[in-house]
C-alpha cells in the first residue's frame, strides 16, 4: 500500500489490499505458534521494546482509519494489533473508532511520539502548530541510538528497520510517510494545513481524488531511492515527494 501510494496510484485503490493483508497476518500468527515459544511470541507482538512492531501497527491503524475500511476488517485488525491498554497515544487513536477501549497510562516510545500526544491533548487553537512540529521532527527523532541487550542479544537497534532504505544499499524503499499524523488528523479533527507539503506528510490519504499535497518536490530525492519506486509511469508518481526530510 505504501509503495503504491508513493508512486502515485489512486488512493481509492489502496483499501483492496487490506483483506489479503489480514489473511496473511492471521496465518502468520497461527504458524508462529509452532515456531516461537510463548515468551518469544509475546516479545515479538509487544509494543513496548519493539519499535518496529509499534510503528507498523500505528501505520495499519492509520491507513485503516484514512481509508475507512469496513467494520468487519477493522475488528480483525484490532485482534491482530492487540496490546489494549499498553500505550496512551495509540490506544487513544484506536478508541476514537472503538469506544470503550482501555487506554494506556504511558507512552511506549516517547521519542518521537510525545510530540503527537501533546498535539492531541492541546487546546484546539494550538493543535495545528504542534502537529506540524511533530511531523517536522518525526523522521529525525526515529533515529534513536542503539543500546546494549541482554545476554543473548548484544545490541538492540532502536531505529526502524526501514530507516535507511533510501541509501544505495538500503533495500526496498517505499517512501518515508508519517501516517501517524494522518491518523490523528482523521479521528481528532486537527487542522493539518501547516503540514501540507511537508516532505513526510501524506496528506493525500485524506483527500482522495484531489490534487496532490506535494505539487513539486522541495527536497533532494536520492536517485537510487527514486529508481526503486519508479517502476511504472503511473499518473501522479512524481507529484508526491518520495525523499527523506
DOZADO-916941 format. One record per residue: residue in three letters; x, y, z of N, C-alpha, C in turn. Coordinates in pm, 1 decimal. Example, Ala and Ser with C-alpha at 12.3 -4.5 7.8 and 13.67 -1.06 7.14 Angstrom:
% DOZADO-916941
ala;1319.0;-569.0;780.0;1230.0;-450.0;780.0;1320.0;-330.0;780.0
ser;1285.0;-225.0;708.0;1367.0;-106.0;714.0;1290.0;3.0;787.0
***
This chain:
% DOZADO-916941
unk;82.5;-120.7;0.0;0.0;0.0;0.0;85.8;125.5;0.0
unk;191.5;125.3;80.9;278.5;242.0;85.4;354.0;260.3;-45.4
unk;399.1;150.9;-101.6;470.1;157.4;-230.0;379.1;216.5;-337.0
unk;255.8;171.2;-343.2;163.3;219.2;-445.0;124.6;364.7;-420.2
unk;108.9;401.3;-293.0;82.0;541.1;-262.3;198.8;628.6;-307.8
unk;320.7;583.8;-280.1;439.5;663.1;-311.7;453.1;688.6;-460.6
unk;417.2;591.8;-541.6;436.1;610.2;-685.4;318.9;682.6;-751.0
unk;214.7;715.9;-673.5;107.0;798.0;-725.7;-18.7;725.1;-764.2
unk;-35.6;600.3;-723.2;-159.8;527.9;-752.7;-278.6;595.3;-685.0
unk;-396.5;569.7;-734.6;-516.8;629.8;-678.5;-537.2;583.0;-534.1
unk;-571.8;676.8;-446.4;-595.2;643.9;-305.6;-706.5;541.4;-292.6
unk;-807.2;553.6;-376.7;-922.8;465.1;-368.0;-888.0;319.0;-395.1
unk;-771.8;294.7;-456.4;-732.2;158.2;-489.1;-660.9;87.5;-373.4
unk;-620.9;160.9;-272.5;-536.6;103.2;-167.7;-612.0;9.2;-74.5
unk;-738.5;38.3;-46.1;-812.2;-40.0;52.5;-829.6;-185.6;12.7
unk;-820.2;-215.2;-115.8;-840.4;-353.0;-160.5;-732.7;-447.8;-108.1
unk;-622.8;-392.4;-59.3;-513.8;-476.3;-11.0;-527.8;-513.4;136.6
unk;-626.2;-456.0;204.9;-644.4;-490.4;345.7;-688.7;-635.5;366.7
unk;-787.0;-687.2;293.7;-827.6;-827.2;317.0;-713.6;-927.6;303.2
unk;-634.2;-924.1;193.6;-523.0;-1020.0;187.2;-416.3;-994.8;293.5
unk;-396.8;-868.1;331.6;-302.1;-837.9;438.4;-346.5;-903.4;568.8
unk;-474.6;-890.6;601.3;-527.6;-950.2;724.4;-520.0;-1102.4;718.3
unk;-550.8;-1158.5;602.8;-540.4;-1304.0;586.6;-398.3;-1351.3;616.4
unk;-300.7;-1282.8;558.7;-161.1;-1322.8;574.8;-115.6;-1306.7;719.9
unk;-155.7;-1198.7;783.6;-116.0;-1175.9;922.9;-177.8;-1282.3;1013.7
unk;-304.5;-1312.0;993.2;-370.2;-1414.4;1074.6;-302.9;-1550.6;1057.3
unk;-266.5;-1583.2;934.0;-199.7;-1710.9;909.8;-62.2;-1714.3;974.6
unk;8.5;-1600.4;970.1;141.8;-1596.4;1030.9;134.5;-1616.1;1181.9
unk;28.3;-1565.0;1243.9;10.6;-1583.9;1388.5;-9.0;-1731.7;1419.6
unk;-91.2;-1798.5;1339.4;-115.6;-1942.0;1360.4;12.6;-2022.6;1340.1
unk;84.7;-1993.0;1232.0;207.8;-2066.0;1204.8;314.8;-2036.9;1309.5
unk;313.2;-1917.3;1362.2;413.5;-1879.2;1461.3;403.9;-1956.9;1590.4
unk;286.7;-2009.9;1619.1;269.7;-2087.2;1742.1;353.7;-2214.4;1741.1
unk;386.8;-2263.3;1621.9;470.3;-2383.1;1610.5;618.1;-2349.7;1596.7
unk;649.8;-2219.8;1588.2;787.6;-2178.0;1566.1;845.5;-2108.2;1688.5
unk;766.5;-2020.7;1750.5;815.1;-1939.6;1861.6;756.4;-1987.0;1994.5
unk;834.1;-1973.2;2097.0;785.2;-2001.6;2231.6;686.1;-1893.1;2272.0
unk;601.4;-1918.1;2373.3;509.8;-1813.0;2419.7;582.9;-1683.7;2455.3
unk;699.8;-1696.5;2516.5;776.9;-1577.6;2551.6;822.4;-1502.4;2427.3
unk;867.7;-1576.1;2326.9;910.5;-1512.1;2202.5;793.4;-1447.0;2129.9
unk;679.5;-1513.7;2129.9;561.0;-1457.0;2066.0;520.9;-1326.3;2132.9
unk;521.9;-1324.4;2264.0;485.1;-1202.5;2336.9;583.3;-1090.2;2308.2
unk;712.3;-1123.6;2300.0;812.9;-1021.5;2274.7;798.6;-964.5;2133.6
unk;766.7;-1049.4;2038.5;751.5;-1005.2;1900.1;628.8;-917.0;1881.2
unk;524.8;-943.1;1958.0;398.1;-872.5;1939.5;381.9;-752.1;2031.3
unk;473.2;-736.2;2126.7;461.2;-626.4;2222.2;492.7;-492.7;2156.4
unk;429.6;-387.3;2204.6;462.7;-252.4;2157.6;584.2;-198.5;2230.8
unk;586.9;-216.1;2360.8;697.8;-164.2;2440.6;822.1;-248.0;2412.4
unk;929.9;-182.7;2378.6;1052.8;-252.6;2349.3;1062.7;-304.5;2207.3
unk;960.1;-283.2;2126.9;960.7;-330.4;1988.3;909.3;-218.0;1900.1
unk;995.6;-125.5;1869.7;955.8;-6.7;1792.8;902.0;-44.4;1655.4
unk;965.0;-140.1;1588.7;919.5;-179.2;1455.8;773.2;-222.5;1458.4
unk;738.2;-306.9;1552.5;600.6;-356.7;1558.8;503.9;-243.8;1594.5
unk;545.4;-156.4;1684.3;461.9;-43.5;1722.9;432.0;45.7;1602.0
unk;536.0;77.3;1524.9;518.3;164.4;1408.5;428.4;98.2;1304.6
unk;450.7;-30.0;1276.9;368.4;-99.4;1178.2;222.3;-101.8;1222.7
unk;197.7;-128.7;1349.6;60.6;-126.8;1400.0;-1.3;12.5;1384.6
unk;76.9;115.1;1414.6;28.1;253.1;1402.7;-3.1;284.3;1256.7
unk;85.0;242.6;1166.5;61.3;267.3;1023.9;-66.1;197.7;975.8
unk;-83.8;73.0;1015.2;-202.3;-0.2;969.6;-329.9;58.5;1027.7
unk;-325.6;99.2;1153.9;-441.6;166.8;1212.6;-468.5;297.3;1138.4
unk;-362.8;373.7;1109.2;-380.2;499.7;1038.0;-435.9;480.2;898.8
unk;-384.7;381.8;825.9;-437.6;353.0;693.1;-582.1;305.9;700.5
unk;-612.2;222.2;798.3;-749.3;173.6;814.5;-846.1;288.4;841.0
unk;-803.4;384.1;921.8;-888.5;499.3;952.2;-902.9;590.5;830.4
unk;-790.9;619.6;765.4;-795.0;709.3;649.9;-876.3;650.1;535.4
unk;-862.3;519.4;512.9;-931.1;452.4;402.0;-1070.8;404.6;441.8
unk;-1103.5;420.0;569.6;-1236.8;385.3;620.7;-1275.1;242.2;584.2
unk;-1190.6;148.0;625.2;-1219.2;7.5;595.5;-1345.3;-36.6;669.1
unk;-1415.2;-137.9;620.1;-1539.6;-184.6;683.1;-1517.1;-233.8;826.1
unk;-1625.0;-234.8;902.1;-1615.8;-273.5;1042.6;-1559.5;-414.1;1061.0
unk;-1599.2;-507.8;975.3;-1551.9;-645.3;990.6;-1399.5;-651.9;977.7
unk;-1343.6;-576.4;883.3;-1198.2;-573.9;867.4;-1132.7;-501.5;985.6
unk;-1195.7;-395.3;1030.1;-1144.4;-320.5;1145.4;-1136.4;-409.5;1269.0
unk;-1237.1;-489.9;1293.0;-1237.7;-579.6;1408.5;-1125.2;-681.6;1397.8
unk;-1104.1;-736.0;1279.3;-994.3;-831.5;1259.7;-859.2;-764.2;1284.2
unk;-845.4;-641.1;1238.0;-720.3;-568.7;1257.1;-691.2;-547.6;1405.2
unk;-792.3;-511.7;1481.6;-771.1;-486.1;1624.1;-730.4;-612.2;1699.1
unk;-783.6;-726.0;1658.6;-742.6;-851.7;1720.8;-593.2;-874.3;1697.2
unk;-547.6;-845.3;1577.2;-407.5;-864.9;1542.7;-317.6;-759.9;1607.3
unk;-363.8;-636.7;1611.3;-287.0;-529.1;1674.3;-272.0;-554.7;1823.8
unk;-383.3;-593.5;1887.8;-381.7;-635.1;2028.5;-328.4;-522.4;2118.2
unk;-265.6;-557.6;2227.9;-196.8;-464.5;2319.7;-287.3;-356.1;2377.2
unk;-413.2;-388.6;2396.5;-505.5;-289.6;2455.1;-455.4;-245.4;2591.7
unk;-455.4;-114.8;2612.9;-413.9;-58.7;2740.5;-264.0;-44.7;2758.4
unk;-186.6;-60.2;2648.1;-41.4;-57.4;2659.1;19.5;79.3;2626.6
unk;-52.4;163.5;2552.9;9.7;288.1;2506.7;-92.6;400.6;2507.0
unk;-58.7;509.2;2569.4;-151.8;620.4;2583.7;-190.6;682.4;2450.6
unk;-96.6;687.5;2356.6;-122.2;752.4;2228.8;-200.2;662.8;2133.5
unk;-145.6;546.2;2101.0;-210.6;460.3;2002.0;-344.5;409.0;2052.1
unk;-354.3;377.6;2179.0;-483.9;338.3;2234.6;-586.4;450.9;2219.5
unk;-541.5;574.8;2239.3;-632.8;689.5;2226.3;-681.6;705.5;2082.6
unk;-591.9;682.9;1985.9;-629.7;690.8;1845.1;-732.7;582.7;1812.6
unk;-705.2;460.5;1854.2;-796.0;349.7;1826.5;-930.2;371.9;1893.9
unk;-928.8;425.8;2013.9;-1051.4;444.2;2091.3;-1151.3;536.1;2022.4
unk;-1103.2;623.2;1936.0;-1194.4;714.3;1866.3;-1287.2;639.4;1771.5
unk;-1244.0;524.7;1721.2;-1333.9;442.8;1639.6;-1386.7;323.0;1718.3
unk;-1321.5;289.6;1826.5;-1358.2;173.5;1907.1;-1382.5;220.6;2050.0
unk;-1494.4;290.7;2075.1;-1522.2;342.5;2209.4;-1519.8;231.0;2314.0
unk;-1463.9;265.1;2428.4;-1455.5;167.6;2536.0;-1321.0;99.3;2545.7
unk;-1234.3;118.5;2445.7;-1101.8;57.5;2452.0;-1024.4;116.2;2568.8
unk;-956.6;30.6;2641.4;-874.4;74.4;2753.2;-753.9;150.4;2700.4
unk;-723.0;262.8;2761.6;-612.6;347.7;2717.9;-497.3;336.3;2816.3
unk;-379.2;317.2;2764.9;-261.5;303.7;2849.9;-229.3;431.6;2924.6
unk;-149.9;417.6;3029.4;-113.0;532.4;3112.7;15.0;600.6;3064.7
unk;97.5;529.3;2988.4;225.9;583.2;2948.2;247.8;565.5;2798.5
unk;351.7;629.8;2748.4;392.8;614.9;2608.7;498.1;505.6;2598.8
unk;477.6;411.4;2509.9;578.5;308.0;2488.8;705.5;365.5;2427.2
unk;690.2;468.1;2342.9;805.6;525.5;2272.3;794.4;678.9;2274.2
unk;837.0;739.9;2385.8;826.3;885.6;2396.5;894.4;961.0;2283.3
unk;1005.1;910.1;2233.0;1072.7;973.3;2118.4;1041.1;892.7;1993.6
unk;964.4;947.9;1899.6;922.6;1088.3;1884.5;777.2;1116.2;1924.2
unk;707.8;1017.8;1984.2;561.7;1025.5;1989.5;504.6;1114.1;2098.8
unk;590.2;1162.1;2188.3;537.9;1256.2;2287.6;488.6;1383.2;2219.5
unk;550.1;1417.8;2105.9;508.0;1538.4;2033.4;365.7;1522.9;1978.8
unk;332.6;1404.1;1927.7;199.2;1383.0;1873.8;96.5;1376.9;1985.1
unk;130.2;1313.2;2095.5;39.2;1309.2;2210.3;11.6;1451.0;2260.8
unk;114.3;1533.3;2263.6;97.7;1672.4;2306.3;1.6;1746.0;2214.3
unk;12.1;1720.4;2084.4;-77.9;1785.6;1988.9;-222.3;1741.7;2010.4
unk;-243.0;1615.0;2035.8;-377.8;1562.9;2055.7;-442.3;1619.5;2182.1
unk;-361.5;1636.0;2285.4;-414.1;1679.5;2414.6;-420.1;1831.2;2429.0
unk;-363.8;1904.4;2335.0;-355.9;2050.2;2345.8;-489.6;2116.4;2315.4
unk;-508.8;2240.5;2358.9;-627.3;2316.7;2318.9;-634.4;2326.4;2167.0
unk;-754.0;2339.6;2114.5;-774.8;2335.5;1969.6;-689.2;2436.7;1895.4
unk;-674.0;2558.0;1949.6;-601.1;2662.0;1876.8;-450.4;2639.3;1875.0
unk;-401.2;2539.8;1948.7;-257.7;2508.9;1948.8;-225.7;2381.4;1872.5
unk;-326.2;2305.4;1835.5;-302.5;2172.9;1780.3;-233.3;2174.4;1644.6
unk;-270.1;2266.1;1557.7;-213.9;2267.3;1422.5;-63.0;2285.9;1424.5
unk;-15.3;2380.9;1504.3;127.9;2406.3;1512.0;201.6;2289.1;1575.6
unk;142.3;2230.0;1678.1;205.5;2116.6;1744.8;210.1;1994.3;1653.3
unk;106.8;1976.2;1571.7;107.9;1866.2;1475.9;219.9;1885.1;1374.6
unk;234.5;2005.7;1323.2;342.6;2034.0;1227.8;478.3;2012.5;1292.7
unk;489.7;2046.8;1420.4;614.4;2025.6;1492.8;647.4;1877.0;1501.1
unk;545.2;1794.8;1524.3;566.5;1650.2;1527.6;612.1;1598.3;1391.9
unk;543.5;1637.5;1286.1;577.9;1589.6;1152.1;719.7;1632.3;1113.7
unk;755.7;1755.3;1147.6;888.8;1806.1;1113.1;1000.9;1731.1;1185.1
unk;970.2;1674.6;1301.5;1072.6;1607.3;1381.4;1061.5;1455.6;1377.8
unk;955.6;1403.7;1317.7;925.6;1260.2;1320.6;1040.5;1174.8;1267.8
unk;1088.0;1201.6;1148.2;1191.6;1117.9;1088.7;1321.8;1126.7;1167.3
unk;1364.7;1246.9;1200.5;1491.5;1264.5;1271.9;1488.7;1196.2;1407.9
unk;1376.8;1205.8;1477.7;1371.1;1151.0;1612.7;1349.3;1000.1;1615.2
unk;1321.7;939.5;1500.2;1319.6;793.8;1493.8;1460.6;735.5;1487.4
unk;1558.4;819.3;1463.4;1697.8;775.3;1458.9;1751.5;772.6;1601.5
unk;1709.4;673.1;1675.9;1744.9;662.9;1816.6;1870.3;575.9;1832.5
unk;1955.0;607.2;1928.5;2079.3;530.8;1945.0;2051.8;387.3;1988.0
unk;2141.1;298.0;1947.2;2129.9;158.7;1987.8;2164.6;145.7;2135.4
unk;2123.8;35.9;2194.4;2154.0;10.6;2335.3;2193.8;-134.8;2352.6
unk;2258.5;-162.1;2462.8;2300.9;-298.1;2490.7;2180.7;-384.0;2525.6
unk;2184.4;-508.2;2478.4;2076.9;-601.5;2508.1;2112.3;-693.3;2622.5
unk;2039.3;-803.2;2632.5;2065.9;-899.1;2737.8;2175.9;-995.6;2694.6
unk;2189.4;-1104.7;2767.3;2298.9;-1197.5;2740.5;2291.6;-1258.9;2601.3
unk;2170.8;-1276.0;2548.8;2154.1;-1339.5;2418.1;2154.0;-1241.1;2302.5
unk;2143.2;-1112.2;2333.0;2140.2;-1009.9;2228.0;2235.8;-898.4;2266.9
unk;2343.7;-883.7;2191.9;2446.5;-787.3;2229.6;2406.4;-644.0;2201.1
unk;2331.5;-622.1;2091.8;2291.4;-486.9;2054.1;2143.8;-486.8;2014.4
unk;2070.9;-390.2;2063.0;1931.4;-371.7;2023.3;1923.1;-241.9;1944.5
unk;1883.6;-249.2;1819.0;1874.6;-130.6;1734.9;1741.3;-59.9;1759.3
unk;1749.4;67.7;1789.3;1632.2;142.6;1830.7;1561.0;212.1;1715.7
unk;1624.7;227.1;1602.0;1555.8;292.9;1492.3;1489.1;185.5;1405.4
unk;1384.3;221.7;1330.1;1311.3;122.7;1249.7;1399.0;58.3;1142.6
unk;1364.3;-62.1;1105.8;1442.8;-137.7;1007.1;1450.3;-66.9;872.6
unk;1348.4;14.6;839.6;1340.5;77.8;708.5;1407.8;215.0;705.4
unk;1469.6;255.3;814.6;1514.7;393.6;830.0;1611.7;437.8;721.6
unk;1696.9;349.7;674.6;1797.7;385.6;574.4;1769.2;322.8;438.2
unk;1645.0;291.2;411.1;1612.1;226.0;285.3;1636.1;314.7;164.3
unk;1655.3;443.9;184.5;1683.2;531.2;70.3;1830.0;523.9;28.6
unk;1916.7;467.8;112.9;2057.2;453.9;79.0;2074.4;350.3;-31.6
unk;2182.6;359.1;-109.2;2204.6;263.4;-219.1;2195.5;118.2;-173.9
unk;2240.9;88.1;-51.7;2236.7;-48.0;-2.5;2120.2;-69.8;93.1
unk;2028.4;23.9;94.4;1921.9;20.1;194.3;1820.5;-89.1;175.2
unk;1773.6;-109.8;53.4;1674.1;-214.7;32.4;1551.6;-164.4;-39.9
unk;1436.7;-217.2;-2.6;1311.4;-193.7;-74.4;1246.2;-63.5;-28.6
unk;1295.9;45.7;-80.1;1244.5;178.4;-42.4;1098.7;194.9;-83.6
unk;1016.5;245.0;8.5;874.9;267.3;-22.1;827.8;405.9;19.6
unk;922.1;496.2;47.7;885.4;629.0;92.6;886.1;635.8;244.2
unk;903.1;754.7;297.0;901.5;775.9;442.2;780.8;863.7;475.6
unk;673.1;801.0;519.5;546.9;872.6;537.3;499.6;865.5;682.7
unk;471.0;981.5;737.4;425.3;992.3;876.4;274.3;968.4;881.7
unk;236.1;844.3;870.3;94.2;807.8;871.9;34.4;828.5;1009.7
unk;117.8;827.7;1111.7;69.5;852.0;1247.2;-2.2;987.6;1256.7
unk;53.0;1088.2;1188.0;-8.8;1220.7;1190.0;-143.6;1219.2;1118.4
unk;-151.8;1145.8;1007.8;-278.7;1133.8;935.7;-385.3;1069.7;1023.7
unk;-346.4;968.4;1100.5;-440.7;902.7;1191.0;-496.4;1001.8;1291.2
unk;-410.0;1086.7;1346.8;-454.8;1185.0;1445.2;-548.1;1288.1;1382.7
unk;-514.0;1333.5;1263.0;-598.8;1430.8;1193.5;-737.0;1371.3;1167.3
unk;-739.2;1245.7;1124.5;-864.7;1179.4;1089.0;-958.8;1169.0;1207.5
unk;-909.5;1128.1;1322.5;-1000.5;1099.2;1434.5;-1016.2;1214.6;1532.0
unk;-916.2;1302.7;1539.2;-923.6;1413.8;1634.0;-975.7;1539.9;1567.5
unk;-956.7;1549.9;1436.0;-1004.8;1667.1;1364.2;-909.4;1784.9;1369.2
unk;-781.0;1758.5;1383.9;-681.5;1865.7;1385.5;-667.0;1924.7;1245.7
unk;-653.8;2054.7;1238.3;-629.2;2121.8;1110.5;-487.1;2089.2;1065.6
unk;-473.1;2023.2;950.9;-340.3;1983.9;903.3;-285.2;2079.0;797.7
unk;-341.2;2198.9;789.5;-297.8;2293.6;686.8;-149.7;2324.9;691.9
unk;-90.8;2330.0;810.6;51.5;2360.3;823.3;139.7;2242.1;784.8
unk;79.9;2124.2;771.0;156.1;2004.5;735.5;157.1;1978.4;585.7
unk;61.2;2034.5;513.5;51.4;2006.1;370.9;176.3;2053.1;298.0
unk;237.0;1962.4;223.8;359.3;1993.0;153.1;485.7;1959.4;229.5
unk;474.4;1928.0;359.5;593.5;1884.9;432.4;640.4;1750.9;375.8
unk;770.2;1730.0;367.1;822.7;1613.2;295.5;768.0;1478.8;339.5
unk;738.8;1462.7;468.8;699.2;1331.5;518.2;550.0;1319.5;547.4
unk;471.5;1420.8;514.1;329.2;1417.4;549.7;244.6;1370.0;431.8
unk;177.9;1254.9;442.8;97.8;1200.3;332.4;-46.7;1250.6;335.6
unk;-62.4;1381.1;325.8;-195.6;1439.7;335.1;-290.5;1393.8;226.6
unk;-236.8;1342.1;115.1;-321.3;1290.6;7.2;-416.0;1181.1;55.5
unk;-373.4;1105.0;156.3;-456.7;994.6;205.8;-592.0;1043.1;256.7
unk;-597.9;1167.0;299.6;-722.7;1224.4;349.9;-797.6;1302.3;242.6
unk;-742.1;1306.8;121.8;-801.3;1386.2;13.9;-803.3;1307.7;-116.6
unk;-863.6;1190.6;-118.6;-864.0;1110.2;-242.2;-933.5;1184.5;-355.6
unk;-872.2;1181.7;-471.3;-930.8;1247.0;-587.3;-892.0;1391.8;-603.8
unk;-827.6;1451.1;-504.1;-786.0;1590.3;-514.4;-642.3;1597.4;-564.0
unk;-596.6;1720.5;-593.1;-459.2;1740.5;-633.7;-365.6;1701.1;-520.9
unk;-249.2;1654.9;-556.6;-152.2;1612.0;-457.1;-115.6;1726.5;-364.2
unk;-91.3;1690.5;-237.6;-45.0;1791.3;-142.6;102.3;1821.5;-161.7
unk;169.6;1744.3;-248.6;308.7;1770.4;-283.5;312.6;1806.4;-431.3
unk;284.6;1933.8;-462.4;276.7;1974.7;-601.9;411.8;1966.8;-671.1
unk;519.4;1998.3;-597.3;653.2;1986.8;-652.2;744.8;1937.4;-541.1
unk;841.1;1853.0;-574.2;936.7;1811.0;-472.1;1020.9;1928.6;-428.5
unk;1033.3;1948.3;-295.7;1110.5;2061.7;-246.6;1229.9;2015.6;-164.3
unk;1269.3;1890.4;-181.9;1390.3;1839.7;-117.6;1452.8;1737.4;-210.7
unk;1580.8;1717.0;-196.7;1650.7;1624.8;-284.7;1602.4;1482.7;-264.4
unk;1572.3;1413.5;-371.9;1532.1;1273.8;-367.9;1650.7;1188.7;-412.2
unk;1699.2;1100.1;-326.9;1812.3;1016.0;-367.6;1779.2;939.4;-495.1
unk;1868.6;943.2;-592.0;1840.8;880.8;-721.2;1812.7;732.7;-707.7
unk;1887.8;664.3;-620.3;1867.9;520.8;-603.8;1729.3;492.1;-548.3
unk;1684.8;575.4;-453.7;1553.5;555.2;-395.6;1444.1;581.6;-497.3
unk;1460.4;688.5;-574.7;1360.5;720.7;-675.3;1345.4;608.6;-776.5
unk;1458.0;550.7;-816.7;1453.3;444.3;-917.0;1381.2;321.6;-863.9
unk;1392.7;294.6;-734.0;1324.8;179.2;-676.1;1173.3;194.4;-684.2
unk;1125.5;316.7;-664.4;981.6;339.0;-665.2;928.2;357.2;-806.2
unk;1012.4;411.6;-896.3;968.9;443.8;-1031.2;967.5;317.0;-1117.1
unk;877.4;224.9;-1085.0;867.8;100.1;-1160.0;762.5;108.8;-1269.3
unk;689.2;218.5;-1271.4;589.9;236.0;-1376.0;575.2;384.4;-1403.7
unk;495.4;419.1;-1502.0;469.0;559.3;-1533.4;333.4;599.7;-1479.6
unk;297.9;541.3;-1364.5;168.3;567.9;-1304.7;144.5;718.1;-1288.7
unk;24.0;761.5;-1320.9;-11.2;902.9;-1313.8;9.2;955.6;-1173.2
unk;75.1;1068.9;-1162.8;93.8;1133.7;-1034.0;213.9;1083.6;-956.3
unk;294.6;995.9;-1016.9;407.5;938.8;-944.7;496.4;1045.4;-883.4
unk;536.3;1143.5;-962.7;633.5;1241.2;-914.1;566.8;1358.9;-844.6
unk;432.9;1354.4;-835.3;364.1;1464.3;-767.4;376.6;1453.7;-617.9
unk;418.2;1336.3;-570.4;439.4;1319.2;-427.5;589.0;1316.5;-399.1
unk;624.3;1373.5;-291.4;766.5;1377.4;-255.2;806.3;1246.9;-191.8
unk;902.9;1178.4;-250.4;939.5;1044.9;-203.3;1068.4;1043.1;-124.7
unk;1130.9;1155.9;-104.6;1259.7;1155.7;-34.8;1245.8;1175.8;113.2
unk;1355.6;1163.8;179.8;1358.4;1185.7;324.6;1362.4;1335.7;350.5
unk;1326.5;1370.7;472.5;1326.5;1511.8;508.7;1469.9;1563.0;516.7
***
